[in-house]
Amino acid sequence: MELTQDKTILNAMEPIVINIFEEHVLPNRTLKCDCNKCKLDIILLTLNRVQPHYTSTQVGEAYIKALYMNSQMLSDVIQELARSVLIVEQNPNH
Ligand SMILES: [Zn+2]
């Protein structure tokens, strides 16, 4: 069973953080630098600080949205994203 190649294991926080970044942070905040490298750094920094939530790739976007819409997760992730934005803006990786 080639678990890693099939990518059967997925951290649901990956799409969640990207989703929240695009839908809740970017519309409300102008980034000092909005290149893809800075955006990726913001997402990676955030992912390293929030609790991972492992699942399988079978789950759809609806499941992932339900996971954060009805919980503390949304505000936690927004808070971590805001913090990451500040860090990346102060120390751009390029
Ligand atoms: Zn940049």
PDB file of the backbone (N, CA, C, O) and the ligand in Angstrom, with CONECT records:
HET     ZN  A 101       1
ATOM      1  N   MET A   1       0.846  -1.196   0.000  1.00  0.00           N
ATOM      2  CA  MET A   1       0.000   0.000   0.000  1.00  0.00           C
ATOM      3  C   MET A   1       0.882   1.248   0.000  1.00  0.00           C
ATOM      4  O   MET A   1       1.563   1.535   0.984  1.00  0.00           O
ATOM      5  N   GLU A   2       0.864   1.966  -1.084  1.00  0.00           N
ATOM      6  CA  GLU A   2       1.738   3.131  -1.229  1.00  0.00           C
ATOM      7  C   GLU A   2       1.039   4.376  -0.687  1.00  0.00           C
ATOM      8  O   GLU A   2       0.552   5.226  -1.433  1.00  0.00           O
ATOM      9  N   LEU A   3       1.012   4.445   0.617  1.00  0.00           N
ATOM     10  CA  LEU A   3       0.258   5.532   1.249  1.00  0.00           C
ATOM     11  C   LEU A   3       0.725   6.913   0.814  1.00  0.00           C
ATOM     12  O   LEU A   3      -0.080   7.774   0.458  1.00  0.00           O
ATOM     13  N   THR A   4       2.040   7.111   0.849  1.00  0.00           N
ATOM     14  CA  THR A   4       2.523   8.465   0.580  1.00  0.00           C
ATOM     15  C   THR A   4       2.325   8.846  -0.880  1.00  0.00           C
ATOM     16  O   THR A   4       2.041  10.004  -1.187  1.00  0.00           O
ATOM     17  N   GLN A   5       2.476   7.871  -1.789  1.00  0.00           N
ATOM     18  CA  GLN A   5       2.316   8.189  -3.210  1.00  0.00           C
ATOM     19  C   GLN A   5       0.860   8.469  -3.568  1.00  0.00           C
ATOM     20  O   GLN A   5       0.566   9.341  -4.385  1.00  0.00           O
ATOM     21  N   ASP A   6      -0.049   7.715  -2.945  1.00  0.00           N
ATOM     22  CA  ASP A   6      -1.472   7.928  -3.216  1.00  0.00           C
ATOM     23  C   ASP A   6      -1.992   9.208  -2.571  1.00  0.00           C
ATOM     24  O   ASP A   6      -3.067   9.709  -2.901  1.00  0.00           O
ATOM     25  N   LYS A   7      -1.193   9.715  -1.644  1.00  0.00           N
ATOM     26  CA  LYS A   7      -1.630  10.872  -0.859  1.00  0.00           C
ATOM     27  C   LYS A   7      -2.992  10.598  -0.215  1.00  0.00           C
ATOM     28  O   LYS A   7      -3.914  11.413  -0.266  1.00  0.00           O
ATOM     29  N   THR A   8      -3.072   9.410   0.393  1.00  0.00           N
ATOM     30  CA  THR A   8      -4.292   9.028   1.087  1.00  0.00           C
ATOM     31  C   THR A   8      -4.469   9.868   2.345  1.00  0.00           C
ATOM     32  O   THR A   8      -5.584  10.101   2.811  1.00  0.00           O
ATOM     33  N   ILE A   9      -3.347  10.311   2.874  1.00  0.00           N
ATOM     34  CA  ILE A   9      -3.405  11.103   4.102  1.00  0.00           C
ATOM     35  C   ILE A   9      -3.302  12.578   3.741  1.00  0.00           C
ATOM     36  O   ILE A   9      -2.364  13.010   3.071  1.00  0.00           O
ATOM     37  N   LEU A  10      -4.278  13.329   4.195  1.00  0.00           N
ATOM     38  CA  LEU A  10      -4.327  14.749   3.878  1.00  0.00           C
ATOM     39  C   LEU A  10      -4.547  15.545   5.158  1.00  0.00           C
ATOM     40  O   LEU A  10      -5.382  15.192   5.991  1.00  0.00           O
ATOM     41  N   ASN A  11      -3.797  16.604   5.297  1.00  0.00           N
ATOM     42  CA  ASN A  11      -4.060  17.526   6.396  1.00  0.00           C
ATOM     43  C   ASN A  11      -5.145  18.491   5.921  1.00  0.00           C
ATOM     44  O   ASN A  11      -4.897  19.363   5.087  1.00  0.00           O
ATOM     45  N   ALA A  12      -6.346  18.321   6.464  1.00  0.00           N
ATOM     46  CA  ALA A  12      -7.476  19.149   6.019  1.00  0.00           C
ATOM     47  C   ALA A  12      -7.218  20.629   6.257  1.00  0.00           C
ATOM     48  O   ALA A  12      -7.869  21.481   5.654  1.00  0.00           O
ATOM     49  N   MET A  13      -6.267  20.936   7.138  1.00  0.00           N
ATOM     50  CA  MET A  13      -5.976  22.343   7.397  1.00  0.00           C
ATOM     51  C   MET A  13      -5.345  23.026   6.178  1.00  0.00           C
ATOM     52  O   MET A  13      -5.413  24.249   6.053  1.00  0.00           O
ATOM     53  N   GLU A  14      -4.736  22.252   5.283  1.00  0.00           N
ATOM     54  CA  GLU A  14      -4.131  22.871   4.085  1.00  0.00           C
ATOM     55  C   GLU A  14      -5.180  23.618   3.256  1.00  0.00           C
ATOM     56  O   GLU A  14      -5.059  24.828   3.064  1.00  0.00           O
ATOM     57  N   PRO A  15      -6.222  22.908   2.755  1.00  0.00           N
ATOM     58  CA  PRO A  15      -7.242  23.647   2.000  1.00  0.00           C
ATOM     59  C   PRO A  15      -7.992  24.656   2.853  1.00  0.00           C
ATOM     60  O   PRO A  15      -8.415  25.697   2.352  1.00  0.00           O
ATOM     61  N   ILE A  16      -8.161  24.356   4.143  1.00  0.00           N
ATOM     62  CA  ILE A  16      -8.907  25.273   5.012  1.00  0.00           C
ATOM     63  C   ILE A  16      -8.162  26.597   5.157  1.00  0.00           C
ATOM     64  O   ILE A  16      -8.749  27.669   5.014  1.00  0.00           O
ATOM     65  N   VAL A  17      -6.869  26.510   5.441  1.00  0.00           N
ATOM     66  CA  VAL A  17      -6.089  27.748   5.632  1.00  0.00           C
ATOM     67  C   VAL A  17      -6.042  28.544   4.328  1.00  0.00           C
ATOM     68  O   VAL A  17      -6.172  29.769   4.342  1.00  0.00           O
ATOM     69  N   ILE A  18      -5.856  27.850   3.202  1.00  0.00           N
ATOM     70  CA  ILE A  18      -5.817  28.542   1.905  1.00  0.00           C
ATOM     71  C   ILE A  18      -7.162  29.215   1.629  1.00  0.00           C
ATOM     72  O   ILE A  18      -7.226  30.361   1.184  1.00  0.00           O
ATOM     73  N   ASN A  19      -8.236  28.467   1.906  1.00  0.00           N
ATOM     74  CA  ASN A  19      -9.589  28.988   1.728  1.00  0.00           C
ATOM     75  C   ASN A  19      -9.846  30.235   2.563  1.00  0.00           C
ATOM     76  O   ASN A  19     -10.332  31.247   2.057  1.00  0.00           O
ATOM     77  N   ILE A  20      -9.518  30.151   3.829  1.00  0.00           N
ATOM     78  CA  ILE A  20      -9.770  31.278   4.743  1.00  0.00           C
ATOM     79  C   ILE A  20      -8.904  32.471   4.347  1.00  0.00           C
ATOM     80  O   ILE A  20      -9.340  33.620   4.422  1.00  0.00           O
ATOM     81  N   PHE A  21      -7.673  32.186   3.925  1.00  0.00           N
ATOM     82  CA  PHE A  21      -6.781  33.263   3.489  1.00  0.00           C
ATOM     83  C   PHE A  21      -7.394  34.002   2.297  1.00  0.00           C
ATOM     84  O   PHE A  21      -7.417  35.232   2.259  1.00  0.00           O
ATOM     85  N   GLU A  22      -7.885  33.235   1.332  1.00  0.00           N
ATOM     86  CA  GLU A  22      -8.421  33.860   0.114  1.00  0.00           C
ATOM     87  C   GLU A  22      -9.775  34.536   0.348  1.00  0.00           C
ATOM     88  O   GLU A  22     -10.069  35.566  -0.259  1.00  0.00           O
ATOM     89  N   GLU A  23     -10.594  33.957   1.226  1.00  0.00           N
ATOM     90  CA  GLU A  23     -11.956  34.473   1.384  1.00  0.00           C
ATOM     91  C   GLU A  23     -12.128  35.472   2.527  1.00  0.00           C
ATOM     92  O   GLU A  23     -13.046  36.292   2.510  1.00  0.00           O
ATOM     93  N   HIS A  24     -11.231  35.397   3.527  1.00  0.00           N
ATOM     94  CA  HIS A  24     -11.436  36.250   4.700  1.00  0.00           C
ATOM     95  C   HIS A  24     -10.301  37.234   4.945  1.00  0.00           C
ATOM     96  O   HIS A  24     -10.500  38.244   5.619  1.00  0.00           O
ATOM     97  N   VAL A  25      -9.122  36.960   4.414  1.00  0.00           N
ATOM     98  CA  VAL A  25      -7.989  37.852   4.691  1.00  0.00           C
ATOM     99  C   VAL A  25      -7.719  38.764   3.492  1.00  0.00           C
ATOM    100  O   VAL A  25      -7.704  39.987   3.630  1.00  0.00           O
ATOM    101  N   LEU A  26      -7.509  38.171   2.328  1.00  0.00           N
ATOM    102  CA  LEU A  26      -7.162  38.971   1.144  1.00  0.00           C
ATOM    103  C   LEU A  26      -8.193  40.060   0.810  1.00  0.00           C
ATOM    104  O   LEU A  26      -7.789  41.162   0.439  1.00  0.00           O
ATOM    105  N   PRO A  27      -9.510  39.800   0.925  1.00  0.00           N
ATOM    106  CA  PRO A  27     -10.469  40.862   0.586  1.00  0.00           C
ATOM    107  C   PRO A  27     -10.417  42.030   1.575  1.00  0.00           C
ATOM    108  O   PRO A  27     -10.835  43.141   1.248  1.00  0.00           O
ATOM    109  N   ASN A  28      -9.904  41.778   2.788  1.00  0.00           N
ATOM    110  CA  ASN A  28      -9.951  42.801   3.837  1.00  0.00           C
ATOM    111  C   ASN A  28      -8.622  43.493   4.095  1.00  0.00           C
ATOM    112  O   ASN A  28      -8.559  44.483   4.824  1.00  0.00           O
ATOM    113  N   ARG A  29      -7.573  42.974   3.501  1.00  0.00           N
ATOM    114  CA  ARG A  29      -6.265  43.505   3.845  1.00  0.00           C
ATOM    115  C   ARG A  29      -5.387  43.567   2.599  1.00  0.00           C
ATOM    116  O   ARG A  29      -5.264  42.586   1.865  1.00  0.00           O
ATOM    117  N   THR A  30      -4.786  44.713   2.373  1.00  0.00           N
ATOM    118  CA  THR A  30      -3.848  44.828   1.263  1.00  0.00           C
ATOM    119  C   THR A  30      -2.470  44.399   1.755  1.00  0.00           C
ATOM    120  O   THR A  30      -1.935  44.964   2.708  1.00  0.00           O
ATOM    121  N   LEU A  31      -1.908  43.399   1.097  1.00  0.00           N
ATOM    122  CA  LEU A  31      -0.590  42.928   1.495  1.00  0.00           C
ATOM    123  C   LEU A  31       0.479  43.888   0.989  1.00  0.00           C
ATOM    124  O   LEU A  31       0.364  44.454  -0.098  1.00  0.00           O
ATOM    125  N   LYS A  32       1.510  44.059   1.792  1.00  0.00           N
ATOM    126  CA  LYS A  32       2.610  44.930   1.394  1.00  0.00           C
ATOM    127  C   LYS A  32       3.233  44.401   0.104  1.00  0.00           C
ATOM    128  O   LYS A  32       3.566  45.166  -0.801  1.00  0.00           O
ATOM    129  N   CYS A  33       3.385  43.073   0.040  1.00  0.00           N
ATOM    130  CA  CYS A  33       3.815  42.424  -1.198  1.00  0.00           C
ATOM    131  C   CYS A  33       2.870  41.260  -1.425  1.00  0.00           C
ATOM    132  O   CYS A  33       2.742  40.390  -0.564  1.00  0.00           O
ATOM    133  N   ASP A  34       2.206  41.231  -2.569  1.00  0.00           N
ATOM    134  CA  ASP A  34       1.242  40.148  -2.780  1.00  0.00           C
ATOM    135  C   ASP A  34       1.725  39.151  -3.829  1.00  0.00           C
ATOM    136  O   ASP A  34       0.924  38.570  -4.561  1.00  0.00           O
ATOM    137  N   CYS A  35       3.045  38.960  -3.896  1.00  0.00           N
ATOM    138  CA  CYS A  35       3.575  37.938  -4.809  1.00  0.00           C
ATOM    139  C   CYS A  35       3.253  36.551  -4.248  1.00  0.00           C
ATOM    140  O   CYS A  35       2.941  36.404  -3.066  1.00  0.00           O
ATOM    141  N   ASN A  36       3.335  35.538  -5.113  1.00  0.00           N
ATOM    142  CA  ASN A  36       2.976  34.189  -4.689  1.00  0.00           C
ATOM    143  C   ASN A  36       3.897  33.648  -3.610  1.00  0.00           C
ATOM    144  O   ASN A  36       3.476  32.842  -2.779  1.00  0.00           O
ATOM    145  N   LYS A  37       5.156  34.086  -3.616  1.00  0.00           N
ATOM    146  CA  LYS A  37       6.107  33.596  -2.627  1.00  0.00           C
ATOM    147  C   LYS A  37       5.706  34.060  -1.227  1.00  0.00           C
ATOM    148  O   LYS A  37       5.728  33.274  -0.280  1.00  0.00           O
ATOM    149  N   CYS A  38       5.349  35.311  -1.102  1.00  0.00           N
ATOM    150  CA  CYS A  38       4.926  35.828   0.200  1.00  0.00           C
ATOM    151  C   CYS A  38       3.631  35.174   0.649  1.00  0.00           C
ATOM    152  O   CYS A  38       3.480  34.835   1.823  1.00  0.00           O
ATOM    153  N   LYS A  39       2.693  34.995  -0.279  1.00  0.00           N
ATOM    154  CA  LYS A  39       1.426  34.351   0.078  1.00  0.00           C
ATOM    155  C   LYS A  39       1.667  32.922   0.567  1.00  0.00           C
ATOM    156  O   LYS A  39       1.062  32.478   1.543  1.00  0.00           O
ATOM    157  N   LEU A  40       2.550  32.216  -0.120  1.00  0.00           N
ATOM    158  CA  LEU A  40       2.857  30.843   0.274  1.00  0.00           C
ATOM    159  C   LEU A  40       3.513  30.829   1.652  1.00  0.00           C
ATOM    160  O   LEU A  40       3.192  29.981   2.485  1.00  0.00           O
ATOM    161  N   ASP A  41       4.434  31.767   1.894  1.00  0.00           N
ATOM    162  CA  ASP A  41       5.091  31.843   3.197  1.00  0.00           C
ATOM    163  C   ASP A  41       4.080  32.083   4.307  1.00  0.00           C
ATOM    164  O   ASP A  41       4.187  31.497   5.384  1.00  0.00           O
ATOM    165  N   ILE A  42       3.101  32.938   4.050  1.00  0.00           N
ATOM    166  CA  ILE A  42       2.068  33.236   5.046  1.00  0.00           C
ATOM    167  C   ILE A  42       1.283  31.960   5.360  1.00  0.00           C
ATOM    168  O   ILE A  42       0.993  31.666   6.519  1.00  0.00           O
ATOM    169  N   ILE A  43       0.949  31.216   4.318  1.00  0.00           N
ATOM    170  CA  ILE A  43       0.173  29.988   4.502  1.00  0.00           C
ATOM    171  C   ILE A  43       0.994  28.925   5.239  1.00  0.00           C
ATOM    172  O   ILE A  43       0.481  28.255   6.135  1.00  0.00           O
ATOM    173  N   LEU A  44       2.257  28.771   4.865  1.00  0.00           N
ATOM    174  CA  LEU A  44       3.113  27.774   5.511  1.00  0.00           C
ATOM    175  C   LEU A  44       3.319  28.107   6.982  1.00  0.00           C
ATOM    176  O   LEU A  44       3.242  27.235   7.848  1.00  0.00           O
ATOM    177  N   LEU A  45       3.577  29.368   7.245  1.00  0.00           N
ATOM    178  CA  LEU A  45       3.780  29.815   8.623  1.00  0.00           C
ATOM    179  C   LEU A  45       2.552  29.508   9.470  1.00  0.00           C
ATOM    180  O   LEU A  45       2.659  29.053  10.609  1.00  0.00           O
ATOM    181  N   THR A  46       1.396  29.763   8.896  1.00  0.00           N
ATOM    182  CA  THR A  46       0.138  29.523   9.610  1.00  0.00           C
ATOM    183  C   THR A  46      -0.069  28.031   9.834  1.00  0.00           C
ATOM    184  O   THR A  46      -0.456  27.613  10.925  1.00  0.00           O
ATOM    185  N   LEU A  47       0.189  27.223   8.799  1.00  0.00           N
ATOM    186  CA  LEU A  47      -0.004  25.776   8.910  1.00  0.00           C
ATOM    187  C   LEU A  47       0.892  25.173   9.994  1.00  0.00           C
ATOM    188  O   LEU A  47       0.524  24.199  10.649  1.00  0.00           O
ATOM    189  N   ASN A  48       2.064  25.764  10.170  1.00  0.00           N
ATOM    190  CA  ASN A  48       2.962  25.244  11.200  1.00  0.00           C
ATOM    191  C   ASN A  48       2.503  25.601  12.603  1.00  0.00           C
ATOM    192  O   ASN A  48       3.015  25.046  13.575  1.00  0.00           O
ATOM    193  N   ARG A  49       1.560  26.508  12.728  1.00  0.00           N
ATOM    194  CA  ARG A  49       1.128  26.937  14.053  1.00  0.00           C
ATOM    195  C   ARG A  49      -0.251  26.442  14.444  1.00  0.00           C
ATOM    196  O   ARG A  49      -0.573  26.402  15.631  1.00  0.00           O
ATOM    197  N   VAL A  50      -1.076  26.063  13.470  1.00  0.00           N
ATOM    198  CA  VAL A  50      -2.401  25.557  13.831  1.00  0.00           C
ATOM    199  C   VAL A  50      -2.356  24.040  13.963  1.00  0.00           C
ATOM    200  O   VAL A  50      -1.521  23.370  13.354  1.00  0.00           O
ATOM    201  N   GLN A  51      -3.263  23.518  14.763  1.00  0.00           N
ATOM    202  CA  GLN A  51      -3.360  22.078  14.974  1.00  0.00           C
ATOM    203  C   GLN A  51      -3.709  21.388  13.656  1.00  0.00           C
ATOM    204  O   GLN A  51      -4.691  21.765  13.017  1.00  0.00           O
ATOM    205  N   PRO A  52      -2.929  20.386  13.231  1.00  0.00           N
ATOM    206  CA  PRO A  52      -3.300  19.676  12.002  1.00  0.00           C
ATOM    207  C   PRO A  52      -4.588  18.876  12.204  1.00  0.00           C
ATOM    208  O   PRO A  52      -4.918  18.470  13.318  1.00  0.00           O
ATOM    209  N   HIS A  53      -5.294  18.663  11.121  1.00  0.00           N
ATOM    210  CA  HIS A  53      -6.523  17.875  11.189  1.00  0.00           C
ATOM    211  C   HIS A  53      -6.477  16.883  10.033  1.00  0.00           C
ATOM    212  O   HIS A  53      -6.826  17.216   8.901  1.00  0.00           O
ATOM    213  N   TYR A  54      -6.041  15.663  10.333  1.00  0.00           N
ATOM    214  CA  TYR A  54      -5.798  14.697   9.266  1.00  0.00           C
ATOM    215  C   TYR A  54      -7.064  13.975   8.849  1.00  0.00           C
ATOM    216  O   TYR A  54      -7.913  13.621   9.667  1.00  0.00           O
ATOM    217  N   THR A  55      -7.157  13.771   7.545  1.00  0.00           N
ATOM    218  CA  THR A  55      -8.297  13.079   6.987  1.00  0.00           C
ATOM    219  C   THR A  55      -7.824  12.409   5.693  1.00  0.00           C
ATOM    220  O   THR A  55      -6.623  12.373   5.422  1.00  0.00           O
ATOM    221  N   SER A  56      -8.749  11.882   4.900  1.00  0.00           N
ATOM    222  CA  SER A  56      -8.351  11.285   3.636  1.00  0.00           C
ATOM    223  C   SER A  56      -8.852  12.161   2.489  1.00  0.00           C
ATOM    224  O   SER A  56      -9.704  13.027   2.685  1.00  0.00           O
ATOM    225  N   THR A  57      -8.317  11.928   1.298  1.00  0.00           N
ATOM    226  CA  THR A  57      -8.683  12.770   0.166  1.00  0.00           C
ATOM    227  C   THR A  57     -10.133  12.564  -0.272  1.00  0.00           C
ATOM    228  O   THR A  57     -10.649  13.319  -1.097  1.00  0.00           O
ATOM    229  N   GLN A  58     -10.796  11.528   0.287  1.00  0.00           N
ATOM    230  CA  GLN A  58     -12.188  11.278  -0.088  1.00  0.00           C
ATOM    231  C   GLN A  58     -13.115  12.427   0.329  1.00  0.00           C
ATOM    232  O   GLN A  58     -14.166  12.647  -0.273  1.00  0.00           O
ATOM    233  N   VAL A  59     -12.710  13.135   1.347  1.00  0.00           N
ATOM    234  CA  VAL A  59     -13.602  14.182   1.826  1.00  0.00           C
ATOM    235  C   VAL A  59     -13.630  15.350   0.845  1.00  0.00           C
ATOM    236  O   VAL A  59     -12.607  15.737   0.279  1.00  0.00           O
ATOM    237  N   GLY A  60     -14.814  15.892   0.663  1.00  0.00           N
ATOM    238  CA  GLY A  60     -14.965  16.984  -0.282  1.00  0.00           C
ATOM    239  C   GLY A  60     -14.872  18.335   0.388  1.00  0.00           C
ATOM    240  O   GLY A  60     -14.687  18.449   1.599  1.00  0.00           O
ATOM    241  N   GLU A  61     -15.006  19.343  -0.430  1.00  0.00           N
ATOM    242  CA  GLU A  61     -14.897  20.718   0.063  1.00  0.00           C
ATOM    243  C   GLU A  61     -16.008  21.044   1.068  1.00  0.00           C
ATOM    244  O   GLU A  61     -15.811  21.829   1.996  1.00  0.00           O
ATOM    245  N   ALA A  62     -17.185  20.422   0.862  1.00  0.00           N
ATOM    246  CA  ALA A  62     -18.310  20.674   1.765  1.00  0.00           C
ATOM    247  C   ALA A  62     -17.973  20.231   3.181  1.00  0.00           C
ATOM    248  O   ALA A  62     -18.279  20.916   4.157  1.00  0.00           O
ATOM    249  N   TYR A  63     -17.333  19.066   3.268  1.00  0.00           N
ATOM    250  CA  TYR A  63     -16.934  18.557   4.578  1.00  0.00           C
ATOM    251  C   TYR A  63     -15.947  19.499   5.239  1.00  0.00           C
ATOM    252  O   TYR A  63     -16.055  19.817   6.423  1.00  0.00           O
ATOM    253  N   ILE A  64     -14.985  19.936   4.447  1.00  0.00           N
ATOM    254  CA  ILE A  64     -13.934  20.805   4.970  1.00  0.00           C
ATOM    255  C   ILE A  64     -14.526  22.136   5.448  1.00  0.00           C
ATOM    256  O   ILE A  64     -14.138  22.656   6.494  1.00  0.00           O
ATOM    257  N   LYS A  65     -15.463  22.674   4.676  1.00  0.00           N
ATOM    258  CA  LYS A  65     -16.083  23.941   5.086  1.00  0.00           C
ATOM    259  C   LYS A  65     -16.916  23.766   6.341  1.00  0.00           C
ATOM    260  O   LYS A  65     -16.907  24.616   7.231  1.00  0.00           O
ATOM    261  N   ALA A  66     -17.644  22.643   6.403  1.00  0.00           N
ATOM    262  CA  ALA A  66     -18.467  22.384   7.587  1.00  0.00           C
ATOM    263  C   ALA A  66     -17.596  22.306   8.828  1.00  0.00           C
ATOM    264  O   ALA A  66     -18.002  22.695   9.923  1.00  0.00           O
ATOM    265  N   LEU A  67     -16.407  21.801   8.634  1.00  0.00           N
ATOM    266  CA  LEU A  67     -15.475  21.617   9.745  1.00  0.00           C
ATOM    267  C   LEU A  67     -15.119  22.948  10.402  1.00  0.00           C
ATOM    268  O   LEU A  67     -15.010  23.025  11.626  1.00  0.00           O
ATOM    269  N   TYR A  68     -14.939  23.977   9.612  1.00  0.00           N
ATOM    270  CA  TYR A  68     -14.520  25.229  10.242  1.00  0.00           C
ATOM    271  C   TYR A  68     -15.637  26.252  10.399  1.00  0.00           C
ATOM    272  O   TYR A  68     -15.522  27.163  11.218  1.00  0.00           O
ATOM    273  N   MET A  69     -16.717  26.119   9.632  1.00  0.00           N
ATOM    274  CA  MET A  69     -17.768  27.119   9.733  1.00  0.00           C
ATOM    275  C   MET A  69     -18.450  27.107  11.096  1.00  0.00           C
ATOM    276  O   MET A  69     -18.876  28.149  11.594  1.00  0.00           O
ATOM    277  N   ASN A  70     -18.551  25.911  11.702  1.00  0.00           N
ATOM    278  CA  ASN A  70     -19.292  25.801  12.956  1.00  0.00           C
ATOM    279  C   ASN A  70     -18.375  25.647  14.159  1.00  0.00           C
ATOM    280  O   ASN A  70     -18.754  25.028  15.153  1.00  0.00           O
ATOM    281  N   SER A  71     -17.219  26.182  14.081  1.00  0.00           N
ATOM    282  CA  SER A  71     -16.321  25.986  15.210  1.00  0.00           C
ATOM    283  C   SER A  71     -15.470  27.219  15.459  1.00  0.00           C
ATOM    284  O   SER A  71     -15.550  28.218  14.744  1.00  0.00           O
ATOM    285  N   GLN A  72     -14.676  27.116  16.471  1.00  0.00           N
ATOM    286  CA  GLN A  72     -13.729  28.155  16.849  1.00  0.00           C
ATOM    287  C   GLN A  72     -12.620  28.261  15.802  1.00  0.00           C
ATOM    288  O   GLN A  72     -11.885  29.247  15.761  1.00  0.00           O
ATOM    289  N   MET A  73     -12.509  27.222  14.949  1.00  0.00           N
ATOM    290  CA  MET A  73     -11.379  27.121  14.033  1.00  0.00           C
ATOM    291  C   MET A  73     -11.222  28.343  13.132  1.00  0.00           C
ATOM    292  O   MET A  73     -10.109  28.815  12.903  1.00  0.00           O
ATOM    293  N   LEU A  74     -12.353  28.854  12.620  1.00  0.00           N
ATOM    294  CA  LEU A  74     -12.294  29.976  11.698  1.00  0.00           C
ATOM    295  C   LEU A  74     -11.599  31.177  12.332  1.00  0.00           C
ATOM    296  O   LEU A  74     -10.691  31.759  11.740  1.00  0.00           O
ATOM    297  N   SER A  75     -12.029  31.544  13.536  1.00  0.00           N
ATOM    298  CA  SER A  75     -11.414  32.718  14.159  1.00  0.00           C
ATOM    299  C   SER A  75      -9.972  32.451  14.557  1.00  0.00           C
ATOM    300  O   SER A  75      -9.131  33.349  14.497  1.00  0.00           O
ATOM    301  N   ASP A  76      -9.681  31.205  14.968  1.00  0.00           N
ATOM    302  CA  ASP A  76      -8.298  30.861  15.297  1.00  0.00           C
ATOM    303  C   ASP A  76      -7.395  31.000  14.078  1.00  0.00           C
ATOM    304  O   ASP A  76      -6.303  31.562  14.162  1.00  0.00           O
ATOM    305  N   VAL A  77      -7.862  30.483  12.948  1.00  0.00           N
ATOM    306  CA  VAL A  77      -7.046  30.514  11.732  1.00  0.00           C
ATOM    307  C   VAL A  77      -6.871  31.955  11.248  1.00  0.00           C
ATOM    308  O   VAL A  77      -5.782  32.345  10.827  1.00  0.00           O
ATOM    309  N   ILE A  78      -7.950  32.744  11.310  1.00  0.00           N
ATOM    310  CA  ILE A  78      -7.850  34.146  10.887  1.00  0.00           C
ATOM    311  C   ILE A  78      -6.819  34.880  11.748  1.00  0.00           C
ATOM    312  O   ILE A  78      -6.030  35.683  11.252  1.00  0.00           O
ATOM    313  N   GLN A  79      -6.845  34.587  13.030  1.00  0.00           N
ATOM    314  CA  GLN A  79      -5.901  35.224  13.951  1.00  0.00           C
ATOM    315  C   GLN A  79      -4.460  34.835  13.611  1.00  0.00           C
ATOM    316  O   GLN A  79      -3.572  35.687  13.590  1.00  0.00           O
ATOM    317  N   GLU A  80      -4.235  33.553  13.347  1.00  0.00           N
ATOM    318  CA  GLU A  80      -2.894  33.092  13.003  1.00  0.00           C
ATOM    319  C   GLU A  80      -2.445  33.665  11.657  1.00  0.00           C
ATOM    320  O   GLU A  80      -1.279  34.017  11.481  1.00  0.00           O
ATOM    321  N   LEU A  81      -3.385  33.755  10.712  1.00  0.00           N
ATOM    322  CA  LEU A  81      -3.058  34.318   9.398  1.00  0.00           C
ATOM    323  C   LEU A  81      -2.639  35.787   9.540  1.00  0.00           C
ATOM    324  O   LEU A  81      -1.674  36.226   8.915  1.00  0.00           O
ATOM    325  N   ALA A  82      -3.366  36.533  10.362  1.00  0.00           N
ATOM    326  CA  ALA A  82      -3.050  37.948  10.554  1.00  0.00           C
ATOM    327  C   ALA A  82      -1.647  38.098  11.129  1.00  0.00           C
ATOM    328  O   ALA A  82      -0.890  38.987  10.741  1.00  0.00           O
ATOM    329  N   ARG A  83      -1.321  37.211  12.057  1.00  0.00           N
ATOM    330  CA  ARG A  83      -0.001  37.226  12.667  1.00  0.00           C
ATOM    331  C   ARG A  83       1.074  36.890  11.621  1.00  0.00           C
ATOM    332  O   ARG A  83       2.119  37.538  11.566  1.00  0.00           O
ATOM    333  N   SER A  84       0.807  35.874  10.797  1.00  0.00           N
ATOM    334  CA  SER A  84       1.759  35.460   9.761  1.00  0.00           C
ATOM    335  C   SER A  84       1.971  36.569   8.737  1.00  0.00           C
ATOM    336  O   SER A  84       3.087  36.773   8.259  1.00  0.00           O
ATOM    337  N   VAL A  85       0.898  37.286   8.399  1.00  0.00           N
ATOM    338  CA  VAL A  85       1.007  38.393   7.439  1.00  0.00           C
ATOM    339  C   VAL A  85       2.016  39.414   7.949  1.00  0.00           C
ATOM    340  O   VAL A  85       2.876  39.875   7.199  1.00  0.00           O
ATOM    341  N   LEU A  86       1.907  39.762   9.220  1.00  0.00           N
ATOM    342  CA  LEU A  86       2.815  40.746   9.811  1.00  0.00           C
ATOM    343  C   LEU A  86       4.256  40.264   9.765  1.00  0.00           C
ATOM    344  O   LEU A  86       5.167  41.017   9.424  1.00  0.00           O
ATOM    345  N   ILE A  87       4.447  38.989  10.115  1.00  0.00           N
ATOM    346  CA  ILE A  87       5.809  38.431  10.151  1.00  0.00           C
ATOM    347  C   ILE A  87       6.421  38.443   8.752  1.00  0.00           C
ATOM    348  O   ILE A  87       7.571  38.847   8.578  1.00  0.00           O
ATOM    349  N   VAL A  88       5.651  37.999   7.754  1.00  0.00           N
ATOM    350  CA  VAL A  88       6.183  37.921   6.393  1.00  0.00           C
ATOM    351  C   VAL A  88       6.430  39.329   5.836  1.00  0.00           C
ATOM    352  O   VAL A  88       7.388  39.550   5.095  1.00  0.00           O
ATOM    353  N   GLU A  89       5.563  40.270   6.197  1.00  0.00           N
ATOM    354  CA  GLU A  89       5.755  41.636   5.712  1.00  0.00           C
ATOM    355  C   GLU A  89       7.028  42.256   6.297  1.00  0.00           C
ATOM    356  O   GLU A  89       7.717  43.040   5.644  1.00  0.00           O
ATOM    357  N   GLN A  90       7.316  41.881   7.542  1.00  0.00           N
ATOM    358  CA  GLN A  90       8.526  42.429   8.180  1.00  0.00           C
ATOM    359  C   GLN A  90       9.788  41.712   7.712  1.00  0.00           C
ATOM    360  O   GLN A  90      10.866  42.305   7.673  1.00  0.00           O
ATOM    361  N   ASN A  91       9.651  40.435   7.357  1.00  0.00           N
ATOM    362  CA  ASN A  91      10.807  39.658   6.894  1.00  0.00           C
ATOM    363  C   ASN A  91      10.502  38.944   5.592  1.00  0.00           C
ATOM    364  O   ASN A  91      10.444  37.714   5.566  1.00  0.00           O
ATOM    365  N   PRO A  92      10.307  39.686   4.507  1.00  0.00           N
ATOM    366  CA  PRO A  92      10.003  39.003   3.233  1.00  0.00           C
ATOM    367  C   PRO A  92      11.163  38.095   2.840  1.00  0.00           C
ATOM    368  O   PRO A  92      12.333  38.438   3.007  1.00  0.00           O
ATOM    369  N   ASN A  93      10.807  36.942   2.319  1.00  0.00           N
ATOM    370  CA  ASN A  93      11.797  35.906   2.017  1.00  0.00           C
ATOM    371  C   ASN A  93      12.373  36.081   0.608  1.00  0.00           C
ATOM    372  O   ASN A  93      12.675  35.098  -0.068  1.00  0.00           O
ATOM    373  N   HIS A  94      12.522  37.316   0.175  1.00  0.00           N
ATOM    374  CA  HIS A  94      13.110  37.575  -1.145  1.00  0.00           C
ATOM    375  C   HIS A  94      13.608  39.009  -1.230  1.00  0.00           C
ATOM    376  O   HIS A  94      14.136  39.419  -2.264  1.00  0.00           O
TER     377      HIS A  94
HETATM  378 ZN    ZN A 101       6.699  38.988  -2.034  1.00  0.00          ZN2+
END
